[in-house]
Amino acid sequence: MGCSGSKANDTKMENASRRRLSVGHVDGTPDEATTDAGQEENRGLITALDSESVLQMVGGDGDRKFSIGSETDQGKTSFAAKSIAQLGDKVDTANLGMGFTCRKGLKPESPNQDSWMIMKVDGNFALYGVFDGHGKQGHDVSQFVKENLPKLIIKDPRFKTPEMPQMLKDSFKKMQGLITTADRMKKLSAQLSGTTCTVCVHDLVLNKLTVAHVADSTCCLSSTEGSGYKGIALTRDHKPDLPDERARIEKNGGRVVFDGYSNHRVYAKNGRYPGLNMSRCLGDLLGHTDAGCSCEPEILERDVSPNDHILMLCSDGVWEFMSPQEAADIIAPYKEPTQATTAADKLAKNAWDRWIKEEGGAVVDDITAVLIYLQHVGKGSEVKAA
């Protein structure tokens, strides 16, 4: 969660705004992580990844393809939409059956730290991702992952093969290595900054979803059930108080401590860092080396059924005060694929209003929602309203 909250003058307000930070109180700056044995290889890979766009890596002639996603900006206006960049074939985003919005929260000291991406090659595959940065430089880490992880996935020869689940685990591990090297190169600062990561590969030939995630940018489905829709969580949030997560953290020298407000947090055995309220993430190098955090994703494979209506990938700015069922109910009126962005905007505004109500206007996280109308995205780059 990239929420930082506003600085407050009195202790009560300070505590309220700190309740839902991803990174808690930190004393001092411990030593940097040691150099990765493959640092030189990673330097070369970073250079290679920078030299091509994700669409250039796909290659092929004749297939209509595009990518669209957020770009880091320095905007500080609350609830403002984040900048967007698009590559490839020109498409009318109003007719994609894909909706998206990325809104800045109430945190004047930093820009929007969420990132997101969608890419699609007609008749082949689509890739969706949401990345929620946290820490002082979390927006840089989330953007770095958003730019490079899709390239690692697509260029791997195991992409779209039965080995894809293991490939995704390997890609997340490689991504963590690239972040470590980028930090050493001073391309970004990731000692105490990081990001969540939820990516979904949508095989348009097999009509199958493969979801990989770390942390708490939950992926959900809205599926038809009777005359209504059922909200189904496809991922679990990686929280430190989960028994298996706590066991790994403690085995690797970390501690799990309740912060007295809302969250259990991860600390090094003898330190007051990193204070994360998640047990898996990308970046957060000190959390990985000293406190037992992990970059290994959990993987879900699911065939798309005729009842599966809308896939929702959202940062926890949406999920903090909203259940999957509530989200499914909110977007239920927007049944047509041409209404996808309207549905995403509605979901974001509802999430914003819940933050204001629950936190008294003291803090609102950045809010990102990517909605995919699953029964339509395989039919081409543009769909028509019924």
Sine and cosine of phi, psi and omega as CSV:
sin_phi,cos_phi,sin_psi,cos_psi,sin_omega,cos_omega
0.00,0.00,0.80,-0.60,-0.08,-1.00
-1.00,-0.05,0.28,0.96,-0.09,-1.00
-0.97,0.23,0.74,-0.67,-0.02,-1.00
-0.91,-0.42,-0.33,0.94,0.05,-1.00
0.96,0.29,0.32,-0.95,0.03,-1.00
-1.00,-0.02,0.55,-0.83,0.09,-1.00
-0.91,0.41,0.65,-0.76,-0.04,-1.00
-0.85,-0.53,0.41,-0.91,-0.05,-1.00
-0.99,0.10,-0.51,0.86,-0.04,-1.00
-0.94,-0.34,0.35,-0.94,-0.09,-1.00
-0.88,0.48,-0.64,0.77,-0.03,-1.00
-0.88,0.48,-0.73,0.68,-0.01,-1.00
-0.93,0.38,-0.59,0.81,0.03,-1.00
-0.88,0.48,-0.68,0.74,0.02,-1.00
-0.90,0.44,-0.65,0.76,-0.01,-1.00
-0.89,0.46,-0.69,0.72,-0.05,-1.00
-0.95,0.30,-0.32,0.95,0.00,-1.00
-1.00,0.02,-0.20,0.98,-0.16,-0.99
-0.79,0.62,-0.69,0.73,-0.21,-0.98
-0.90,-0.45,0.41,0.91,0.10,-0.99
-0.94,0.35,0.57,-0.82,0.12,-0.99
-0.94,0.33,-0.62,0.79,-0.01,-1.00
-0.95,-0.33,0.85,-0.53,-0.01,-1.00
-1.00,0.09,-0.32,-0.95,-0.04,-1.00
-0.90,0.43,0.70,-0.72,-0.01,-1.00
-0.81,-0.59,0.78,-0.62,0.09,-1.00
-0.98,-0.20,0.90,-0.44,0.09,-1.00
0.96,0.27,0.03,-1.00,0.05,-1.00
-0.81,-0.59,0.97,-0.25,-0.02,-1.00
-0.91,0.42,0.14,-0.99,-0.01,-1.00
-0.86,0.52,0.50,-0.86,0.03,-1.00
-0.93,0.36,0.39,-0.92,0.05,-1.00
-0.89,0.45,0.50,-0.86,0.01,-1.00
-0.94,0.33,0.36,-0.93,-0.05,-1.00
-0.91,0.42,0.72,-0.69,0.05,-1.00
-0.94,0.34,0.63,-0.78,-0.02,-1.00
-0.86,0.51,-0.49,0.87,-0.01,-1.00
-0.99,-0.14,0.45,0.90,-0.09,-1.00
-0.86,0.52,-0.67,0.74,-0.04,-1.00
-0.90,0.43,-0.66,0.75,0.07,-1.00
-0.88,0.48,-0.66,0.75,0.00,-1.00
-0.91,0.41,-0.59,0.81,0.07,-1.00
-0.85,0.52,-0.71,0.71,0.01,-1.00
-0.91,0.42,-0.62,0.79,0.00,-1.00
-0.93,0.37,-0.64,0.76,0.05,-1.00
-0.86,0.51,-0.70,0.72,0.03,-1.00
-0.88,0.47,-0.68,0.73,0.00,-1.00
-0.90,0.43,-0.67,0.74,0.00,-1.00
-0.91,0.41,-0.57,0.82,0.01,-1.00
-0.93,0.36,-0.37,0.93,-0.14,-0.99
-0.99,0.14,-0.25,0.97,-0.04,-1.00
-0.72,-0.70,0.54,-0.84,0.14,-0.99
-0.98,0.19,0.27,-0.96,0.00,-1.00
-0.89,0.45,-0.53,0.85,0.03,-1.00
-0.95,0.30,-0.57,0.82,0.08,-1.00
-0.89,0.46,-0.55,0.83,0.02,-1.00
-0.94,0.34,-0.47,0.88,0.03,-1.00
-0.93,0.38,-0.70,0.72,0.00,-1.00
0.92,0.38,-0.29,-0.96,0.02,-1.00
1.00,0.08,0.52,-0.85,0.04,-1.00
-0.91,-0.41,0.55,-0.84,0.12,-0.99
1.00,-0.05,-0.47,0.88,0.01,-1.00
-0.98,0.21,0.77,-0.64,0.07,-1.00
-0.97,0.26,0.81,-0.58,-0.07,-1.00
-0.56,-0.83,0.48,-0.88,0.03,-1.00
-0.40,-0.92,0.32,-0.95,0.18,-0.98
-0.68,-0.74,0.52,-0.85,0.01,-1.00
-0.55,-0.84,0.59,-0.81,-0.02,-1.00
-0.08,-1.00,0.03,-1.00,-0.06,-1.00
-0.98,0.22,0.40,-0.92,0.11,-0.99
-0.81,-0.59,0.64,-0.76,0.03,-1.00
-0.87,0.49,0.75,-0.66,0.12,-0.99
-0.72,-0.70,0.16,-0.99,-0.03,-1.00
-0.96,-0.28,0.31,0.95,0.00,-1.00
-0.88,0.47,0.66,-0.75,-0.03,-1.00
-0.88,-0.47,0.06,1.00,-0.03,-1.00
-0.97,0.25,0.80,-0.60,-0.03,-1.00
-0.89,0.46,0.69,-0.73,0.01,-1.00
0.91,0.40,0.22,0.98,0.09,-1.00
-0.95,0.30,0.54,-0.84,0.04,-1.00
-0.97,0.23,0.64,-0.77,0.00,-1.00
-0.97,0.24,0.46,-0.89,0.01,-1.00
-0.88,0.47,0.50,-0.87,-0.06,-1.00
-0.79,-0.61,0.60,-0.80,0.13,-0.99
-0.80,-0.59,0.59,-0.81,-0.01,-1.00
-0.76,-0.65,0.65,-0.76,0.03,-1.00
-0.81,-0.58,0.37,-0.93,0.10,-0.99
1.00,0.00,-0.44,-0.90,-0.03,-1.00
-0.89,0.45,0.61,-0.79,0.02,-1.00
-0.96,0.27,0.81,-0.59,0.02,-1.00
-0.77,-0.64,0.45,-0.89,0.08,-1.00
-1.00,0.06,0.97,-0.26,-0.08,-1.00
-0.89,0.45,-0.29,0.96,0.04,-1.00
-0.96,0.28,-0.26,0.97,-0.07,-1.00
-0.88,-0.48,0.44,0.90,-0.10,-1.00
-1.00,0.01,-0.38,0.92,-0.22,-0.97
0.95,0.30,0.33,0.94,0.03,-1.00
-0.75,-0.67,0.85,-0.52,0.00,-1.00
-0.91,-0.42,0.49,-0.87,-0.03,-1.00
-0.38,-0.92,0.55,-0.83,0.16,-0.99
-0.44,-0.90,0.57,-0.82,0.00,-1.00
-0.66,-0.75,0.94,-0.33,-0.17,-0.98
-0.89,-0.45,0.68,-0.73,0.00,-1.00
-0.97,0.26,0.66,-0.75,0.03,-1.00
-1.00,0.10,-0.25,-0.97,0.05,-1.00
-1.00,-0.05,1.00,0.04,0.05,-1.00
-0.39,-0.92,0.99,0.12,-0.13,-0.99
-0.89,0.45,-0.28,0.96,-0.06,-1.00
-0.99,0.14,-0.13,0.99,-0.04,-1.00
-0.53,-0.85,0.37,-0.93,0.08,-1.00
-0.97,0.24,0.02,-1.00,0.09,-1.00
-0.88,0.48,0.84,-0.54,-0.06,-1.00
-0.99,-0.13,-0.05,1.00,0.08,-1.00
-0.98,0.21,0.50,-0.87,0.16,-0.99
-0.69,-0.72,0.36,-0.93,0.02,-1.00
-0.42,-0.91,0.34,-0.94,0.05,-1.00
-0.44,-0.90,0.47,-0.88,0.16,-0.99
-0.68,-0.74,0.71,-0.70,0.22,-0.98
-0.68,-0.73,0.44,-0.90,-0.04,-1.00
-0.51,-0.86,0.70,-0.72,0.18,-0.98
-0.90,-0.44,0.92,-0.38,-0.12,-0.99
-0.80,0.59,0.71,-0.71,0.05,-1.00
0.95,0.30,0.12,0.99,-0.08,-1.00
-0.79,-0.61,-0.97,0.26,-0.02,-1.00
-0.40,-0.92,0.27,-0.96,0.18,-0.98
-0.74,-0.68,0.41,-0.91,0.01,-1.00
-0.71,-0.71,0.76,-0.65,-0.03,-1.00
-0.82,-0.57,0.56,-0.83,0.02,-1.00
-0.44,-0.90,0.56,-0.83,0.11,-0.99
-0.74,-0.67,0.69,-0.72,-0.10,-1.00
-0.68,-0.74,0.87,-0.50,-0.11,-0.99
-0.93,-0.38,0.97,-0.23,-0.04,-1.00
-0.97,0.25,0.45,-0.89,0.05,-1.00
-0.53,-0.85,0.33,-0.95,-0.13,-0.99
1.00,0.04,0.16,-0.99,-0.11,-0.99
-0.84,0.54,-0.61,0.79,-0.02,-1.00
-0.92,-0.39,0.48,0.88,-0.04,-1.00
-0.87,0.49,-0.51,0.86,0.01,-1.00
-0.91,0.41,-0.54,0.84,0.04,-1.00
-0.95,0.32,-0.63,0.78,0.00,-1.00
-0.93,0.37,-0.70,0.71,-0.01,-1.00
-0.89,0.45,-0.62,0.79,0.03,-1.00
-0.93,0.37,-0.65,0.76,0.01,-1.00
-0.88,0.47,-0.67,0.74,0.03,-1.00
-0.94,0.35,-0.68,0.74,0.01,-1.00
-0.86,0.50,-0.58,0.81,-0.01,-1.00
-0.98,0.21,-0.58,0.81,-0.22,-0.98
-0.96,-0.27,-0.54,0.84,-0.02,-1.00
-0.88,0.47,-0.69,0.73,0.06,-1.00
-0.84,0.54,-0.58,0.82,0.03,-1.00
-0.92,0.39,-0.68,0.73,0.04,-1.00
-0.86,0.50,-0.65,0.76,-0.04,-1.00
-0.92,0.39,-0.75,0.66,-0.11,-0.99
-0.94,0.33,-0.57,0.82,-0.04,-1.00
-0.99,0.17,-0.16,0.99,-0.01,-1.00
-0.97,0.25,0.74,-0.67,-0.02,-1.00
-0.89,0.45,-0.26,0.97,0.03,-1.00
-1.00,0.07,-0.04,1.00,0.02,-1.00
-0.86,0.51,0.75,-0.66,0.00,-1.00
0.88,0.48,0.57,0.82,0.14,-0.99
-0.83,-0.55,0.15,-0.99,0.06,-1.00
-0.87,0.49,-0.26,0.97,0.01,-1.00
-1.00,0.04,0.11,0.99,-0.10,-0.99
-0.87,0.49,-0.62,0.78,0.04,-1.00
-0.83,0.56,-0.71,0.70,0.03,-1.00
-0.93,0.37,-0.60,0.80,0.04,-1.00
-0.86,0.51,-0.67,0.75,0.00,-1.00
-0.90,0.43,-0.65,0.76,0.07,-1.00
-0.88,0.48,-0.70,0.72,0.01,-1.00
-0.90,0.43,-0.60,0.80,-0.02,-1.00
-0.92,0.39,-0.64,0.77,0.06,-1.00
-0.90,0.44,-0.67,0.74,0.02,-1.00
-0.89,0.45,-0.69,0.73,0.05,-1.00
-0.89,0.45,-0.63,0.78,0.03,-1.00
-0.88,0.48,-0.66,0.75,0.05,-1.00
-0.89,0.46,-0.63,0.78,0.06,-1.00
-0.90,0.43,-0.62,0.79,0.03,-1.00
-0.92,0.39,-0.61,0.79,0.05,-1.00
-0.89,0.45,-0.68,0.73,0.03,-1.00
-0.86,0.52,-0.71,0.70,0.00,-1.00
-0.93,0.38,-0.67,0.74,0.03,-1.00
-0.88,0.48,-0.58,0.82,0.06,-1.00
-0.91,0.42,-0.69,0.73,0.03,-1.00
-0.91,0.41,-0.52,0.85,0.02,-1.00
-0.99,0.15,-0.07,1.00,-0.04,-1.00
0.91,0.41,0.40,0.92,0.11,-0.99
-0.97,0.25,-0.44,0.90,0.08,-1.00
-0.41,-0.91,0.14,-0.99,0.01,-1.00
-0.87,-0.50,0.94,-0.34,-0.12,-0.99
-0.82,-0.57,0.25,0.97,0.03,-1.00
-0.88,0.47,-0.70,0.71,-0.02,-1.00
-0.79,-0.61,0.44,0.90,0.08,-1.00
-0.73,-0.69,0.53,-0.85,-0.03,-1.00
-0.29,-0.96,-0.29,-0.96,-0.04,-1.00
-0.42,-0.91,0.48,-0.88,0.27,-0.96
-0.97,0.26,0.18,-0.98,0.06,-1.00
-0.39,-0.92,0.87,-0.50,0.13,-0.99
-0.77,-0.64,0.89,-0.46,0.02,-1.00
-0.82,-0.57,0.53,-0.85,0.01,-1.00
-0.73,-0.68,0.84,-0.54,0.14,-0.99
-1.00,-0.07,0.85,-0.52,-0.01,-1.00
-0.95,-0.31,0.97,-0.23,0.06,-1.00
-0.97,0.24,0.94,-0.33,-0.08,-1.00
-0.98,0.19,-0.26,0.96,0.06,-1.00
-0.99,0.16,-0.75,0.66,0.00,-1.00
-1.00,0.05,-0.17,0.99,-0.08,-1.00
0.81,0.59,0.84,0.55,-0.11,-0.99
-0.73,-0.68,0.62,-0.79,0.06,-1.00
-0.96,-0.28,0.69,-0.73,0.18,-0.98
-0.81,-0.59,0.90,-0.43,-0.09,-1.00
-0.94,-0.34,0.74,-0.68,0.10,-1.00
-0.81,-0.58,0.70,-0.72,-0.04,-1.00
-0.46,-0.89,0.49,-0.87,0.27,-0.96
-0.78,-0.63,0.59,-0.81,0.05,-1.00
0.98,0.18,-0.66,-0.75,-0.29,-0.96
-0.74,-0.67,0.48,0.88,0.19,-0.98
-1.00,0.05,1.00,0.10,-0.21,-0.98
-0.91,0.42,0.61,-0.80,0.11,-0.99
-0.95,-0.30,0.79,-0.61,-0.05,-1.00
-0.74,-0.67,0.26,-0.97,0.09,-1.00
-0.86,-0.52,0.58,-0.82,0.28,-0.96
-0.95,-0.31,0.91,-0.41,-0.05,-1.00
-0.87,-0.49,0.56,-0.83,0.00,-1.00
-0.93,0.38,0.66,-0.75,0.06,-1.00
-0.55,-0.83,0.95,-0.32,-0.09,-1.00
0.89,0.45,-0.80,-0.60,0.01,-1.00
-1.00,-0.08,0.03,1.00,-0.04,-1.00
-0.81,-0.59,-0.40,-0.92,-0.04,-1.00
-0.77,-0.64,0.60,-0.80,0.02,-1.00
-0.93,-0.37,0.76,-0.65,0.07,-1.00
-1.00,0.04,0.80,-0.60,-0.08,-1.00
-0.80,-0.61,0.85,-0.53,0.08,-1.00
-0.98,0.20,0.79,-0.62,0.04,-1.00
-0.99,-0.11,-0.30,0.95,0.00,-1.00
-0.80,-0.60,0.41,-0.91,0.12,-0.99
-0.95,-0.30,0.58,-0.81,0.03,-1.00
-0.95,0.30,0.72,-0.69,0.01,-1.00
-1.00,0.08,1.00,-0.03,-0.03,-1.00
-0.95,-0.31,0.57,-0.82,-0.09,-1.00
-0.90,0.44,-0.40,0.92,-0.05,-1.00
-1.00,0.06,-0.05,1.00,0.15,-0.99
-0.90,0.44,0.71,-0.71,-0.11,-0.99
-0.80,0.60,-0.71,0.70,-0.03,-1.00
-0.94,0.34,-0.55,0.83,0.03,-1.00
-0.95,0.32,-0.68,0.73,0.05,-1.00
-0.87,0.50,-0.67,0.74,-0.03,-1.00
-0.88,0.48,-0.68,0.74,0.00,-1.00
-0.91,0.41,-0.68,0.73,-0.01,-1.00
-0.87,0.50,-0.74,0.67,-0.04,-1.00
-0.93,0.36,-0.57,0.82,0.04,-1.00
-0.89,0.45,-0.51,0.86,-0.05,-1.00
-0.98,-0.19,0.36,0.93,0.15,-0.99
1.00,-0.02,0.12,0.99,0.02,-1.00
-0.99,-0.13,0.11,-0.99,0.05,-1.00
-0.79,-0.61,0.50,-0.87,0.11,-0.99
-0.89,-0.45,0.85,-0.52,-0.10,-1.00
-0.76,-0.65,0.72,-0.69,0.10,-1.00
-0.96,0.27,0.72,-0.69,-0.11,-0.99
-1.00,0.08,0.01,1.00,0.04,-1.00
1.00,0.05,-0.07,1.00,-0.02,-1.00
-0.86,-0.50,-0.97,0.26,-0.08,-1.00
-0.68,-0.73,-0.31,0.95,-0.22,-0.97
-0.79,-0.61,0.52,-0.86,0.29,-0.96
-1.00,0.01,0.66,-0.75,-0.10,-0.99
-0.80,-0.60,0.42,-0.91,-0.03,-1.00
-0.99,-0.17,0.77,-0.64,0.06,-1.00
-0.75,-0.66,0.43,-0.90,0.17,-0.99
-0.91,0.42,0.39,-0.92,-0.10,-1.00
-0.83,0.56,-0.66,0.75,-0.06,-1.00
-0.85,-0.52,0.50,0.87,-0.05,-1.00
-0.64,-0.77,0.28,-0.96,0.07,-1.00
-0.97,-0.23,0.71,0.70,0.03,-1.00
-0.53,-0.85,0.40,-0.92,-0.03,1.00
-1.00,0.05,-0.19,0.98,0.00,-1.00
0.95,0.32,0.49,0.87,-0.04,-1.00
-0.98,0.21,0.61,-0.79,0.10,-1.00
-0.99,-0.14,0.44,0.90,0.09,-1.00
-0.64,-0.77,0.44,-0.90,-0.09,-1.00
-0.97,-0.25,-0.25,0.97,0.09,-1.00
-0.75,-0.67,0.55,-0.84,-0.05,-1.00
-0.10,-1.00,0.13,-0.99,0.18,-0.98
-0.93,-0.36,0.58,-0.82,-0.14,-0.99
1.00,0.08,-0.59,-0.80,0.04,-1.00
0.72,0.69,0.83,0.56,-0.19,-0.98
-0.87,0.49,-0.60,0.80,0.02,-1.00
-0.95,0.33,-0.53,0.85,0.07,-1.00
-0.91,0.43,-0.54,0.84,0.02,-1.00
-0.98,0.21,-0.67,0.74,-0.08,-1.00
-0.98,0.18,-0.52,0.85,-0.16,-0.99
-0.90,-0.43,-0.22,0.98,-0.18,-0.98
-0.74,-0.68,0.18,0.98,0.13,-0.99
0.99,0.16,0.24,0.97,0.08,-1.00
-0.94,0.35,0.37,-0.93,-0.08,-1.00
-0.75,-0.66,0.53,-0.85,0.10,-1.00
-0.96,-0.27,0.11,0.99,-0.03,-1.00
-0.98,0.21,0.84,-0.54,-0.02,-1.00
-0.99,0.16,0.40,-0.92,0.26,-0.97
-1.00,-0.03,0.56,-0.83,-0.12,-0.99
-0.88,-0.48,0.70,-0.72,0.11,-0.99
-0.81,-0.59,0.74,-0.67,0.13,-0.99
-0.91,-0.42,0.70,-0.72,-0.05,-1.00
-0.50,-0.87,0.79,-0.61,0.17,-0.99
-0.96,0.28,0.69,-0.72,0.03,-1.00
-0.97,0.25,0.85,-0.52,0.02,-1.00
-1.00,-0.06,0.28,-0.96,0.03,-1.00
-0.87,0.49,-0.34,0.94,0.00,-1.00
-1.00,0.08,-0.25,0.97,-0.04,-1.00
-0.97,0.25,0.90,-0.43,-0.16,-0.99
-0.99,-0.14,-0.90,0.44,-0.10,-1.00
-0.77,-0.63,0.79,-0.62,0.14,-0.99
-1.00,-0.01,0.73,-0.68,-0.01,-1.00
-0.87,-0.50,0.89,-0.45,0.18,-0.98
-0.93,-0.37,0.89,-0.45,-0.11,-0.99
-0.65,-0.76,0.57,-0.82,0.15,-0.99
-0.94,0.33,0.24,-0.97,-0.09,-1.00
-0.97,0.24,0.03,1.00,0.24,-0.97
-0.88,0.48,-0.47,0.88,0.11,-0.99
-0.99,0.15,-0.70,0.71,-0.22,-0.98
-1.00,0.06,-0.16,0.99,-0.07,-1.00
-0.84,0.54,-0.64,0.77,-0.03,-1.00
-0.81,-0.59,0.44,0.90,-0.07,-1.00
-0.61,-0.80,0.71,-0.70,0.04,-1.00
-1.00,0.00,0.31,-0.95,0.09,-1.00
-0.83,0.56,-0.60,0.80,0.01,-1.00
-0.92,0.38,-0.66,0.75,0.04,-1.00
-0.89,0.46,-0.64,0.77,0.04,-1.00
-0.90,0.44,-0.68,0.74,0.03,-1.00
-0.88,0.48,-0.63,0.78,0.01,-1.00
-0.93,0.38,-0.62,0.79,-0.03,-1.00
-0.91,0.42,-0.64,0.77,-0.06,-1.00
-1.00,-0.05,-0.03,1.00,-0.05,-1.00
-0.83,0.56,-0.62,0.79,-0.02,-1.00
-0.91,0.41,-0.28,0.96,-0.10,-1.00
-0.98,-0.18,0.98,0.19,-0.17,-0.99
-0.99,0.10,-0.44,0.90,-0.10,-0.99
-1.00,0.04,0.57,-0.82,0.00,-1.00
-0.87,0.49,-0.46,0.89,0.05,-1.00
-0.93,0.36,-0.19,0.98,0.01,-1.00
-0.99,-0.17,0.21,0.98,-0.12,-0.99
-0.88,0.48,-0.71,0.70,-0.01,-1.00
-0.94,0.34,-0.58,0.82,0.09,-1.00
-0.87,0.49,-0.67,0.75,0.03,-1.00
-0.90,0.43,-0.67,0.75,0.03,-1.00
-0.89,0.45,-0.68,0.73,0.04,-1.00
-0.89,0.46,-0.66,0.75,0.02,-1.00
-0.88,0.47,-0.68,0.74,0.00,-1.00
-0.90,0.44,-0.68,0.73,0.00,-1.00
-0.91,0.42,-0.68,0.74,-0.01,-1.00
-0.91,0.41,-0.63,0.77,0.03,-1.00
-0.90,0.43,-0.66,0.75,0.04,-1.00
-0.89,0.46,-0.68,0.73,0.03,-1.00
-0.85,0.52,-0.73,0.68,-0.02,-1.00
-0.88,0.47,-0.59,0.81,0.03,-1.00
-0.93,0.38,-0.64,0.77,0.08,-1.00
-0.87,0.49,-0.72,0.69,-0.01,-1.00
-0.87,0.50,-0.69,0.72,-0.01,-1.00
-0.92,0.39,-0.74,0.68,-0.10,-1.00
-0.96,0.28,-0.56,0.83,-0.08,-1.00
-0.96,-0.28,0.12,0.99,0.07,-1.00
0.90,0.44,0.43,0.90,0.00,-1.00
0.98,0.20,0.13,0.99,-0.05,-1.00
-0.99,0.16,-0.51,0.86,-0.08,-1.00
-0.42,-0.91,0.67,-0.75,0.15,-0.99
-0.64,-0.77,0.77,-0.64,0.03,-1.00
-0.96,0.27,0.33,-0.94,0.21,-0.98
-0.88,0.48,0.54,-0.84,-0.14,-0.99
-0.79,-0.61,0.87,-0.50,0.03,-1.00
-0.78,-0.63,0.73,-0.68,0.05,-1.00
-0.70,-0.72,0.83,-0.56,0.11,-0.99
-0.89,-0.46,0.86,-0.50,-0.06,-1.00
-0.89,-0.46,0.74,-0.67,-0.03,-1.00
-0.84,-0.55,0.87,-0.49,0.04,-1.00
-0.99,0.12,0.99,-0.13,-0.25,-0.97
-0.91,0.42,-0.47,0.88,-0.02,-1.00
-0.99,0.16,0.01,1.00,-0.08,-1.00
-0.83,-0.56,-0.45,0.89,-0.15,-0.99
-0.92,0.39,-0.35,0.94,0.01,-1.00
-0.99,0.11,0.02,1.00,-0.12,-0.99
-0.99,-0.12,0.07,1.00,-0.02,-1.00
0.78,-0.62,0.07,-1.00,-0.06,-1.00
-0.97,0.24,-0.33,0.94,0.03,-1.00
-0.75,-0.67,0.67,-0.74,0.06,-1.00
-0.85,-0.52,0.45,-0.89,-0.02,-1.00
-0.96,-0.27,0.53,-0.85,0.05,-1.00
-0.91,0.40,0.58,-0.81,0.01,-1.00
-0.94,0.33,0.00,0.00,0.00,0.00
